[in-house]
Amino acid sequence: MMLKAGTFLKSNKALGGTIFENVLIILVEKNDEGAIGFVINKPYGRSLTELEEFKHSPNLPVFDGGPVDREHIYLLHRHPHVISESLSFMGNLSWGGNIKDAIQAIAGNAIPAAHVKLLLGYCGWDAGELEKEVAEGSWTIIPGKEEDVF
């Protein structure tokens, strides 16, 4: 199977004892320069309201999206028509976007909180790296659907 946006990757035993042990990743971008994805099954153990900037926001859980750029919260969601600056990548799924748009839409009941996943950090691979890791057996490409993200 070819790696592309919307591909699901499950870590194998080769990654046991690492930050990627027992994770499920969805790729949101794949091109000649590399790939970007998010771990979708690893709660970070904190909520959005613990951040000073969002202390009056809906109390949404934050997930550990990956080891890269842990200074930012990223979004996976189903509402690019409401959340500006979003990038669609699979069916009705989008990533990125303006977090304040998302928070306002959830607080105003314009979109359900269950349709937005907040992720601290992301996973990134340079050109050829992910293909090499899959060939080495670190990752298994598995079938997945939009519902698996949330």
Contacts in CASP RR format, 6 or more apart in sequence:
PFRMAT RR
TARGET T0000
AUTHOR 0000-0000-0000
METHOD contacts of the structure
MODEL  1
MMLKAGTFLKSNKALGGTIFENVLIILVEKNDEGAIGFVINKPYGRSLTE
LEEFKHSPNLPVFDGGPVDREHIYLLHRHPHVISESLSFMGNLSWGGNIK
DAIQAIAGNAIPAAHVKLLLGYCGWDAGELEKEVAEGSWTIIPGKEEDVF
1 7 0 8 1.000
1 141 0 8 1.000
3 27 0 8 1.000
3 30 0 8 1.000
3 35 0 8 1.000
3 130 0 8 1.000
3 131 0 8 1.000
3 134 0 8 1.000
3 141 0 8 1.000
4 27 0 8 1.000
4 30 0 8 1.000
5 27 0 8 1.000
5 28 0 8 1.000
5 29 0 8 1.000
5 30 0 8 1.000
5 89 0 8 1.000
5 90 0 8 1.000
6 26 0 8 1.000
6 27 0 8 1.000
6 28 0 8 1.000
6 89 0 8 1.000
6 90 0 8 1.000
6 93 0 8 1.000
7 26 0 8 1.000
7 27 0 8 1.000
7 30 0 8 1.000
7 141 0 8 1.000
8 24 0 8 1.000
8 25 0 8 1.000
8 26 0 8 1.000
8 27 0 8 1.000
8 141 0 8 1.000
8 142 0 8 1.000
8 143 0 8 1.000
8 144 0 8 1.000
8 148 0 8 1.000
9 24 0 8 1.000
9 25 0 8 1.000
9 26 0 8 1.000
9 27 0 8 1.000
9 134 0 8 1.000
9 139 0 8 1.000
9 140 0 8 1.000
9 141 0 8 1.000
9 142 0 8 1.000
10 23 0 8 1.000
10 24 0 8 1.000
10 25 0 8 1.000
10 139 0 8 1.000
10 140 0 8 1.000
10 142 0 8 1.000
11 20 0 8 1.000
11 21 0 8 1.000
11 22 0 8 1.000
11 23 0 8 1.000
11 24 0 8 1.000
11 25 0 8 1.000
11 138 0 8 1.000
11 139 0 8 1.000
12 137 0 8 1.000
12 138 0 8 1.000
12 139 0 8 1.000
12 140 0 8 1.000
14 136 0 8 1.000
14 137 0 8 1.000
14 138 0 8 1.000
15 21 0 8 1.000
15 23 0 8 1.000
15 138 0 8 1.000
15 139 0 8 1.000
16 22 0 8 1.000
19 66 0 8 1.000
19 67 0 8 1.000
20 39 0 8 1.000
20 138 0 8 1.000
22 41 0 8 1.000
23 39 0 8 1.000
23 41 0 8 1.000
23 42 0 8 1.000
24 39 0 8 1.000
24 40 0 8 1.000
24 41 0 8 1.000
24 142 0 8 1.000
24 148 0 8 1.000
25 37 0 8 1.000
25 38 0 8 1.000
25 39 0 8 1.000
25 40 0 8 1.000
25 123 0 8 1.000
25 139 0 8 1.000
26 37 0 8 1.000
26 38 0 8 1.000
26 40 0 8 1.000
26 76 0 8 1.000
26 90 0 8 1.000
26 148 0 8 1.000
26 149 0 8 1.000
27 35 0 8 1.000
27 36 0 8 1.000
27 37 0 8 1.000
28 36 0 8 1.000
28 37 0 8 1.000
28 38 0 8 1.000
28 76 0 8 1.000
28 87 0 8 1.000
28 89 0 8 1.000
28 90 0 8 1.000
28 95 0 8 1.000
29 35 0 8 1.000
29 36 0 8 1.000
29 37 0 8 1.000
29 87 0 8 1.000
29 89 0 8 1.000
29 95 0 8 1.000
30 36 0 8 1.000
30 130 0 8 1.000
32 127 0 8 1.000
33 126 0 8 1.000
33 127 0 8 1.000
34 124 0 8 1.000
34 125 0 8 1.000
34 126 0 8 1.000
34 127 0 8 1.000
34 128 0 8 1.000
34 129 0 8 1.000
34 130 0 8 1.000
35 124 0 8 1.000
35 125 0 8 1.000
35 129 0 8 1.000
35 130 0 8 1.000
36 122 0 8 1.000
36 123 0 8 1.000
36 124 0 8 1.000
37 122 0 8 1.000
37 123 0 8 1.000
37 124 0 8 1.000
38 63 0 8 1.000
38 65 0 8 1.000
38 66 0 8 1.000
38 74 0 8 1.000
38 76 0 8 1.000
38 95 0 8 1.000
38 119 0 8 1.000
38 121 0 8 1.000
38 122 0 8 1.000
38 123 0 8 1.000
39 63 0 8 1.000
39 64 0 8 1.000
39 65 0 8 1.000
39 66 0 8 1.000
39 119 0 8 1.000
39 123 0 8 1.000
40 63 0 8 1.000
40 65 0 8 1.000
40 76 0 8 1.000
40 117 0 8 1.000
40 119 0 8 1.000
40 148 0 8 1.000
40 149 0 8 1.000
41 63 0 8 1.000
42 63 0 8 1.000
42 64 0 8 1.000
42 65 0 8 1.000
43 61 0 8 1.000
43 62 0 8 1.000
43 63 0 8 1.000
43 64 0 8 1.000
44 61 0 8 1.000
44 62 0 8 1.000
44 63 0 8 1.000
44 64 0 8 1.000
44 65 0 8 1.000
44 120 0 8 1.000
45 61 0 8 1.000
45 62 0 8 1.000
46 61 0 8 1.000
46 62 0 8 1.000
47 59 0 8 1.000
47 60 0 8 1.000
47 61 0 8 1.000
47 62 0 8 1.000
48 54 0 8 1.000
48 57 0 8 1.000
48 58 0 8 1.000
48 59 0 8 1.000
48 60 0 8 1.000
48 61 0 8 1.000
48 62 0 8 1.000
48 73 0 8 1.000
48 103 0 8 1.000
48 118 0 8 1.000
49 55 0 8 1.000
49 56 0 8 1.000
49 57 0 8 1.000
49 58 0 8 1.000
49 59 0 8 1.000
49 60 0 8 1.000
54 103 0 8 1.000
57 103 0 8 1.000
57 107 0 8 1.000
58 103 0 8 1.000
58 106 0 8 1.000
58 107 0 8 1.000
58 113 0 8 1.000
60 106 0 8 1.000
60 113 0 8 1.000
60 116 0 8 1.000
60 118 0 8 1.000
61 118 0 8 1.000
62 73 0 8 1.000
62 118 0 8 1.000
62 119 0 8 1.000
62 120 0 8 1.000
63 117 0 8 1.000
63 118 0 8 1.000
63 119 0 8 1.000
63 120 0 8 1.000
64 119 0 8 1.000
64 120 0 8 1.000
64 121 0 8 1.000
65 74 0 8 1.000
65 119 0 8 1.000
65 120 0 8 1.000
65 121 0 8 1.000
65 122 0 8 1.000
65 123 0 8 1.000
66 119 0 8 1.000
66 120 0 8 1.000
66 121 0 8 1.000
66 122 0 8 1.000
66 123 0 8 1.000
67 121 0 8 1.000
67 123 0 8 1.000
68 121 0 8 1.000
68 122 0 8 1.000
68 123 0 8 1.000
68 124 0 8 1.000
69 121 0 8 1.000
69 122 0 8 1.000
70 120 0 8 1.000
70 121 0 8 1.000
72 120 0 8 1.000
72 121 0 8 1.000
73 99 0 8 1.000
73 118 0 8 1.000
73 119 0 8 1.000
73 120 0 8 1.000
73 121 0 8 1.000
74 95 0 8 1.000
74 96 0 8 1.000
74 118 0 8 1.000
74 119 0 8 1.000
74 120 0 8 1.000
74 121 0 8 1.000
74 122 0 8 1.000
75 83 0 8 1.000
75 86 0 8 1.000
75 94 0 8 1.000
75 95 0 8 1.000
75 96 0 8 1.000
75 97 0 8 1.000
75 99 0 8 1.000
75 102 0 8 1.000
75 116 0 8 1.000
75 117 0 8 1.000
75 118 0 8 1.000
75 119 0 8 1.000
76 93 0 8 1.000
76 94 0 8 1.000
76 95 0 8 1.000
76 96 0 8 1.000
76 116 0 8 1.000
76 117 0 8 1.000
76 119 0 8 1.000
76 149 0 8 1.000
76 150 0 8 1.000
77 83 0 8 1.000
77 86 0 8 1.000
77 93 0 8 1.000
77 94 0 8 1.000
77 95 0 8 1.000
77 96 0 8 1.000
77 102 0 8 1.000
77 111 0 8 1.000
77 115 0 8 1.000
77 116 0 8 1.000
77 117 0 8 1.000
78 92 0 8 1.000
78 93 0 8 1.000
78 94 0 8 1.000
78 111 0 8 1.000
78 115 0 8 1.000
78 116 0 8 1.000
78 146 0 8 1.000
79 86 0 8 1.000
79 94 0 8 1.000
79 102 0 8 1.000
79 105 0 8 1.000
79 111 0 8 1.000
79 115 0 8 1.000
79 116 0 8 1.000
80 86 0 8 1.000
80 87 0 8 1.000
80 88 0 8 1.000
80 94 0 8 1.000
82 101 0 8 1.000
82 102 0 8 1.000
82 105 0 8 1.000
82 110 0 8 1.000
82 111 0 8 1.000
83 94 0 8 1.000
83 96 0 8 1.000
83 97 0 8 1.000
83 98 0 8 1.000
83 101 0 8 1.000
83 102 0 8 1.000
83 105 0 8 1.000
84 97 0 8 1.000
84 98 0 8 1.000
84 101 0 8 1.000
85 96 0 8 1.000
85 97 0 8 1.000
85 98 0 8 1.000
86 94 0 8 1.000
86 95 0 8 1.000
86 96 0 8 1.000
86 97 0 8 1.000
87 94 0 8 1.000
87 95 0 8 1.000
87 96 0 8 1.000
87 97 0 8 1.000
88 94 0 8 1.000
89 95 0 8 1.000
90 146 0 8 1.000
91 146 0 8 1.000
92 146 0 8 1.000
93 146 0 8 1.000
93 149 0 8 1.000
99 118 0 8 1.000
102 111 0 8 1.000
102 116 0 8 1.000
104 110 0 8 1.000
105 111 0 8 1.000
106 112 0 8 1.000
106 113 0 8 1.000
106 116 0 8 1.000
114 150 0 8 1.000
115 150 0 8 1.000
117 149 0 8 1.000
117 150 0 8 1.000
125 133 0 8 1.000
130 139 0 8 1.000
133 139 0 8 1.000
134 141 0 8 1.000
END
